[in-house]
């Protein structure tokens, strides 16, 4: 039996291969896993990247790494052969080329049965409902989520911890600027939590399983439920001032709600509603999103997104046994209302289309796996049949 190769890669390798190569999504998994607190995180002016704070060997190397510490690379869901590693760990097999949105057990449409949760949440309040139920039934004792900074008028998303129904509902709703929700881990543990739910963008939802598969220390064992948000991109905070306000006169302090449904939708506090063409927003795409191949939160227990024809239902991809257990029990006790995913075939088609678009971003200079794509459909034969030979 072959012996597994010893893992020796550390911050120097992560810095060269991920952080400075464009592959870094800013998920902050490396920061959470670092046992020596020599990694920090820059979320200013659209940076959203980890950096090394120990001056001894400079920003691109680490004395602890030189002595054998490898936790940062073990926790990174973009380092080396991350995708097949996590696929085999979670599902016991490699994905097939036509599984462009990842391996799954079920695809369904769901929404919260509780009217308050459905109203305060996004697209039917599914994520809020799951967190509340999981907390009430002992699956988790805290959730890593995002809140809006201060009184909410800055629309800057920041990581935070939810431990009550009220805190979960306060975190509900979409923001399309980035928050590394994994960074709330330390506070959750300091507050006494030990069974965590992570609600995060696609890139963040690969952090718990890659940590567990690569044995990245204590944090890997604290994540009990992993909810991923379908995500094609997030935007730099500068989009508010440089596009929405400069071109359309929409000040962020006057905004009440936002969503993306083919266009960037903005509801104002005075009742006005505005739509901005997504093509206008592309210039403010966050750098960490430009090479990310994962639209569908392919390594979450439950992947969710408000795409498709029904604004008050969430398209839900159930991927793991614990994900299925939670969803089935919630449907059985009436906490969720469900319908087959086939009720909205357009949503499933869009899921696969956007997954394919995202996978094309993965650069040829990196490892091969995220470029795995279904073969193109054969083009219909338009040639005229040959004339029969004369008798």
C-alpha positions as CSV (number, residue, x, y, z in Angstrom):
1,X,0.0,0.0,0.0
2,X,1.4,3.4,-1.0
3,X,2.3,5.8,1.7
4,X,0.6,9.2,1.4
5,X,3.1,12.0,0.6
6,X,3.9,14.2,3.6
7,X,2.2,17.6,3.4
8,X,4.9,20.3,3.5
9,X,3.4,23.2,1.6
10,X,3.1,26.4,3.8
11,X,2.5,30.1,3.5
12,X,5.4,30.7,1.0
13,X,3.7,28.3,-1.4
14,X,0.2,29.7,-0.7
15,X,1.4,33.3,-1.3
16,X,2.9,32.4,-4.6
17,X,0.3,29.9,-5.9
18,X,-2.9,31.5,-4.7
19,X,-2.7,34.9,-2.9
20,X,-0.7,36.7,-5.6
21,X,-1.7,34.6,-8.6
22,X,-5.3,35.8,-8.8
23,X,-6.8,32.5,-7.5
24,X,-7.4,33.9,-4.0
25,X,-11.1,34.5,-3.4
26,X,-10.6,36.1,0.0
27,X,-12.5,33.3,1.8
28,X,-10.1,33.7,4.9
29,X,-9.9,30.0,5.5
30,X,-6.1,30.4,6.0
31,X,-6.6,33.2,8.5
32,X,-9.0,31.1,10.6
33,X,-6.7,28.0,10.5
34,X,-3.5,29.8,11.5
35,X,-2.6,28.7,15.0
36,X,0.1,31.4,15.5
37,X,-2.0,34.5,14.6
38,X,0.5,35.7,12.0
39,X,-2.1,36.0,9.2
40,X,-4.5,38.9,9.1
41,X,-7.1,40.1,6.6
42,X,-7.4,43.2,4.5
43,X,-11.0,44.1,3.6
44,X,-10.4,47.8,2.7
45,X,-11.1,49.3,-0.7
46,X,-11.9,46.0,-2.4
47,X,-8.8,44.1,-1.4
48,X,-10.3,41.2,0.6
49,X,-7.1,39.2,0.9
50,X,-5.0,37.6,3.7
51,X,-1.6,39.0,4.5
52,X,1.3,38.0,6.7
53,X,2.1,40.3,9.6
54,X,5.3,38.7,10.9
55,X,8.1,40.9,9.6
56,X,10.9,38.4,10.1
57,X,10.8,36.8,6.6
58,X,8.6,39.4,4.9
59,X,5.1,39.1,3.4
60,X,5.8,36.2,1.2
61,X,7.3,33.7,3.7
62,X,6.6,32.5,7.3
63,X,9.0,31.4,10.0
64,X,6.4,29.0,11.4
65,X,6.0,27.5,7.9
66,X,9.7,27.0,7.5
67,X,9.6,25.1,10.8
68,X,6.8,22.8,9.5
69,X,3.5,24.5,10.1
70,X,1.1,23.8,7.1
71,X,-2.3,24.8,8.4
72,X,-2.8,27.7,6.0
73,X,-2.4,25.6,2.9
74,X,-4.5,22.8,4.3
75,X,-7.4,25.3,4.8
76,X,-7.2,26.9,1.4
77,X,-10.0,25.8,-1.0
78,X,-8.0,27.0,-4.0
79,X,-4.7,25.3,-3.2
80,X,-3.5,22.5,-5.5
81,X,-6.0,19.8,-6.3
82,X,-8.7,21.1,-4.0
83,X,-11.8,20.2,-6.1
84,X,-11.2,16.5,-6.7
85,X,-10.0,16.2,-3.1
86,X,-13.2,17.6,-1.6
87,X,-15.4,15.7,-4.1
88,X,-13.9,12.4,-3.0
89,X,-14.0,13.4,0.6
90,X,-17.7,14.5,0.6
91,X,-19.1,12.2,-2.1
92,X,-16.7,9.3,-2.4
93,X,-16.2,9.8,-6.1
94,X,-15.1,12.2,-8.8
95,X,-17.8,14.2,-10.4
96,X,-18.9,13.4,-14.0
97,X,-18.4,16.0,-16.8
98,X,-22.1,16.7,-16.9
99,X,-22.3,17.5,-13.2
100,X,-21.2,21.0,-13.9
101,X,-23.0,22.4,-10.9
102,X,-21.4,19.7,-8.6
103,X,-22.6,16.4,-7.1
104,X,-26.1,16.5,-5.5
105,X,-28.8,14.3,-4.0
106,X,-31.9,16.5,-4.7
107,X,-32.8,19.8,-6.4
108,X,-36.0,21.3,-4.9
109,X,-37.8,24.6,-4.4
110,X,-38.3,25.6,-0.8
111,X,-39.5,28.4,1.4
112,X,-40.1,29.1,5.1
113,X,-43.5,28.2,6.4
114,X,-43.3,30.9,9.2
115,X,-44.7,34.1,7.7
116,X,-42.3,36.3,9.6
117,X,-39.2,34.4,8.5
118,X,-40.5,34.3,4.9
119,X,-41.1,38.0,4.9
120,X,-37.9,39.1,6.5
121,X,-35.7,36.7,4.6
122,X,-34.6,36.7,1.0
123,X,-36.5,34.6,-1.6
124,X,-38.8,32.9,0.9
125,X,-36.5,33.0,3.9
126,X,-35.1,29.5,3.5
127,X,-31.7,30.1,5.0
128,X,-33.1,31.9,8.0
129,X,-35.5,29.1,8.5
130,X,-32.8,26.4,8.4
131,X,-30.6,28.3,10.9
132,X,-33.5,28.8,13.3
133,X,-34.6,25.2,13.1
134,X,-31.1,23.8,13.4
135,X,-30.5,25.9,16.5
136,X,-33.8,25.0,18.1
137,X,-33.1,21.3,17.5
138,X,-29.5,21.2,18.7
139,X,-27.7,20.8,15.4
140,X,-25.8,24.1,15.9
141,X,-25.3,26.6,18.7
142,X,-24.2,29.6,16.5
143,X,-24.1,30.6,12.9
144,X,-21.4,32.6,11.1
145,X,-23.3,35.1,8.9
146,X,-23.0,38.7,7.6
147,X,-24.5,41.8,8.9
148,X,-24.4,45.4,7.7
149,X,-21.9,47.6,9.4
150,X,-23.2,50.2,11.9
151,X,-26.8,51.3,11.3
152,X,-26.8,49.6,7.8
153,X,-26.6,52.8,5.7
154,X,-23.1,52.1,4.6
155,X,-24.2,48.8,3.1
156,X,-20.8,47.4,4.0
157,X,-21.2,43.7,4.8
158,X,-19.2,42.4,7.8
159,X,-18.9,38.9,9.4
160,X,-20.8,38.3,12.6
161,X,-22.3,35.6,14.9
162,X,-26.0,34.8,15.2
163,X,-27.0,32.8,18.3
164,X,-30.7,33.7,18.6
165,X,-33.8,33.8,16.3
166,X,-33.6,37.6,16.4
167,X,-30.0,37.7,15.4
168,X,-30.6,35.3,12.6
169,X,-33.4,37.4,11.2
170,X,-31.3,40.6,11.6
171,X,-28.7,39.0,9.2
172,X,-31.3,38.1,6.6
173,X,-31.3,39.7,3.2
174,X,-28.8,39.9,0.3
175,X,-25.8,42.2,-0.1
176,X,-23.6,42.0,-3.1
177,X,-20.4,43.3,-1.6
178,X,-18.2,40.7,0.1
179,X,-18.0,39.5,3.7
180,X,-15.6,36.7,4.7
181,X,-18.1,35.2,7.2
182,X,-15.5,32.6,8.2
183,X,-13.8,35.4,10.2
184,X,-16.6,35.3,12.7
185,X,-15.3,31.9,13.8
186,X,-13.0,33.3,16.6
187,X,-15.8,35.3,18.2
188,X,-18.2,32.4,18.1
189,X,-15.7,30.1,19.8
190,X,-14.9,32.9,22.4
191,X,-18.6,33.2,23.2
192,X,-18.7,29.4,23.9
193,X,-20.1,28.0,20.7
194,X,-18.8,24.6,19.5
195,X,-21.3,23.5,16.8
196,X,-21.2,26.1,14.0
197,X,-23.2,26.7,10.9
198,X,-21.4,28.6,8.1
199,X,-23.5,30.7,5.7
200,X,-21.2,31.8,3.0
201,X,-20.5,32.5,-0.7
202,X,-19.6,29.6,-2.9
203,X,-15.9,30.0,-2.2
204,X,-16.4,30.1,1.5
205,X,-18.5,26.9,1.5
206,X,-15.5,24.9,0.4
207,X,-13.6,25.9,3.5
208,X,-15.1,23.5,6.1
209,X,-14.7,20.3,4.0
210,X,-11.2,21.1,2.8
211,X,-10.2,21.8,6.4
212,X,-11.6,18.5,7.5
213,X,-10.2,16.5,4.6
214,X,-6.7,18.0,5.0
215,X,-6.8,18.0,8.8
216,X,-6.4,21.7,9.3
217,X,-6.6,21.8,13.1
218,X,-9.4,22.5,15.6
219,X,-11.5,24.8,13.4
220,X,-12.1,21.9,11.0
221,X,-14.1,20.0,13.6
222,X,-16.4,22.8,14.7
223,X,-18.5,23.2,11.5
224,X,-21.7,21.2,11.9
225,X,-23.7,22.6,9.0
226,X,-22.5,24.3,5.8
227,X,-25.0,26.5,3.8
228,X,-23.7,27.8,0.5
229,X,-25.1,30.8,-1.5
230,X,-25.1,30.5,-5.3
231,X,-22.8,33.3,-6.4
232,X,-21.5,34.4,-9.8
233,X,-19.7,37.4,-8.3
234,X,-19.7,40.2,-5.7
235,X,-18.8,43.8,-6.2
236,X,-16.4,46.3,-4.7
237,X,-17.9,48.7,-2.2
238,X,-17.0,51.5,-4.6
239,X,-19.9,50.6,-6.8
240,X,-22.3,52.5,-4.6
241,X,-20.6,55.9,-5.0
242,X,-19.1,55.5,-8.5
243,X,-22.1,53.9,-10.3
244,X,-25.3,54.0,-8.3
245,X,-24.9,57.5,-6.9
246,X,-22.8,59.1,-9.6
247,X,-24.9,57.9,-12.6
248,X,-28.4,57.4,-11.1
249,X,-28.4,59.6,-8.0
250,X,-29.1,56.6,-5.7
251,X,-27.4,57.1,-2.4
252,X,-26.6,54.0,-0.4
253,X,-27.9,55.6,2.8
254,X,-31.3,55.8,1.1
255,X,-31.4,52.2,0.0
256,X,-33.7,49.7,1.7
257,X,-33.2,46.4,-0.2
258,X,-31.4,44.9,-3.1
259,X,-31.5,41.8,-5.2
260,X,-30.3,40.4,-8.5
261,X,-32.8,38.9,-10.9
262,X,-31.2,39.4,-14.3
263,X,-30.8,43.0,-13.4
264,X,-29.5,44.7,-10.2
265,X,-32.7,45.6,-8.3
266,X,-32.7,48.4,-5.8
267,X,-35.6,49.4,-3.5
268,X,-35.4,52.8,-1.8
269,X,-36.7,53.8,1.6
270,X,-39.1,56.3,-0.1
271,X,-40.8,53.4,-2.0
272,X,-39.0,53.9,-5.3
273,X,-37.7,51.0,-7.3
274,X,-34.8,51.0,-9.7
275,X,-33.1,48.5,-12.0
276,X,-29.5,48.7,-13.2
277,X,-28.3,46.6,-16.1
278,X,-25.8,44.1,-14.8
279,X,-23.4,44.9,-17.7
280,X,-22.9,48.3,-16.2
281,X,-21.8,46.7,-12.9
282,X,-19.1,44.4,-14.4
283,X,-16.4,47.1,-14.0
284,X,-16.8,46.8,-10.2
285,X,-16.5,43.0,-10.0
286,X,-14.3,42.1,-7.0
287,X,-10.9,40.9,-8.0
288,X,-11.3,37.7,-6.0
289,X,-14.3,36.7,-8.1
290,X,-12.7,36.9,-11.5
291,X,-11.1,33.5,-11.5
292,X,-13.6,31.7,-9.2
293,X,-15.0,28.6,-11.0
294,X,-17.7,27.8,-8.4
295,X,-21.2,29.4,-9.0
296,X,-23.2,26.6,-7.3
297,X,-21.5,26.4,-3.8
298,X,-20.5,22.9,-4.9
299,X,-19.2,21.7,-1.5
300,X,-21.9,22.9,0.8
301,X,-24.3,20.6,2.6
302,X,-27.1,22.7,1.2
303,X,-26.7,25.2,-1.7
304,X,-29.3,27.9,-2.1
305,X,-30.1,30.7,-4.5
306,X,-33.0,32.9,-5.6
307,X,-32.9,32.1,-9.3
308,X,-35.7,31.2,-11.5
309,X,-39.3,32.2,-12.1
310,X,-40.6,32.4,-8.5
311,X,-39.4,35.3,-6.4
312,X,-40.6,33.8,-3.1
313,X,-39.0,30.4,-3.5
314,X,-35.4,29.4,-3.2
315,X,-33.8,26.9,-5.6
316,X,-32.1,24.4,-3.2
317,X,-29.4,21.8,-4.0
318,X,-29.2,19.1,-1.3
319,X,-25.7,17.6,-1.4
320,X,-24.8,15.7,1.7
321,X,-26.5,13.3,4.2
322,X,-26.7,16.0,6.9
323,X,-28.1,18.4,4.4
324,X,-30.8,15.9,3.4
325,X,-31.5,15.0,7.0
326,X,-32.2,18.6,8.0
327,X,-34.3,19.4,4.9
328,X,-36.4,16.2,5.2
329,X,-37.1,16.8,8.9
330,X,-38.1,20.4,8.3
331,X,-40.5,19.3,5.6
332,X,-41.9,16.6,7.8
333,X,-42.6,18.9,10.7
334,X,-44.0,21.7,8.5
335,X,-41.1,24.2,9.0
336,X,-40.6,24.3,5.3
337,X,-42.9,24.3,2.3
338,X,-41.5,22.4,-0.7
339,X,-42.1,21.7,-4.3
340,X,-40.1,19.7,-7.0
341,X,-37.3,21.5,-8.7
342,X,-38.8,20.4,-12.0
343,X,-41.6,22.9,-11.3
344,X,-39.2,25.5,-12.5
345,X,-37.1,24.0,-15.3
346,X,-35.8,27.4,-16.3
347,X,-34.1,27.8,-12.8
348,X,-32.3,24.5,-13.2
349,X,-31.2,25.4,-16.7
350,X,-30.0,28.7,-15.5
351,X,-28.1,27.0,-12.6
352,X,-26.2,24.9,-15.1
353,X,-25.6,27.7,-17.5
354,X,-24.1,30.0,-14.8
355,X,-22.1,27.1,-13.4
356,X,-20.6,26.5,-16.8
357,X,-19.8,30.2,-17.2
358,X,-18.1,30.3,-13.9
359,X,-16.0,27.2,-14.6
360,X,-14.6,28.8,-17.7
361,X,-12.9,31.4,-15.6
362,X,-10.5,29.0,-14.1
363,X,-7.1,29.7,-15.7
364,X,-5.1,27.2,-17.8
365,X,-2.0,28.0,-15.6
366,X,-3.7,26.3,-12.6
367,X,-4.6,22.6,-11.9
368,X,-6.9,21.0,-14.4
369,X,-9.9,19.9,-12.3
370,X,-12.2,22.9,-12.2
371,X,-12.1,23.1,-16.0
372,X,-14.0,19.8,-16.2
373,X,-16.9,20.6,-18.6
374,X,-19.6,18.6,-20.2
375,X,-19.0,17.9,-23.9
376,X,-20.7,20.3,-26.3
377,X,-24.0,19.1,-27.7
378,X,-23.8,17.9,-31.2
379,X,-25.0,20.4,-33.8
380,X,-28.1,19.3,-35.8
381,X,-27.4,17.9,-39.2
382,X,-28.5,20.5,-41.7
383,X,-26.9,18.9,-44.7
384,X,-29.3,17.9,-47.5
385,X,-29.6,14.1,-48.1
386,X,-27.6,12.9,-51.1
387,X,-29.5,12.5,-54.3
388,X,-30.2,8.9,-55.2
389,X,-28.1,7.5,-58.0
390,X,-29.8,7.3,-61.3
391,X,-31.1,3.8,-62.3
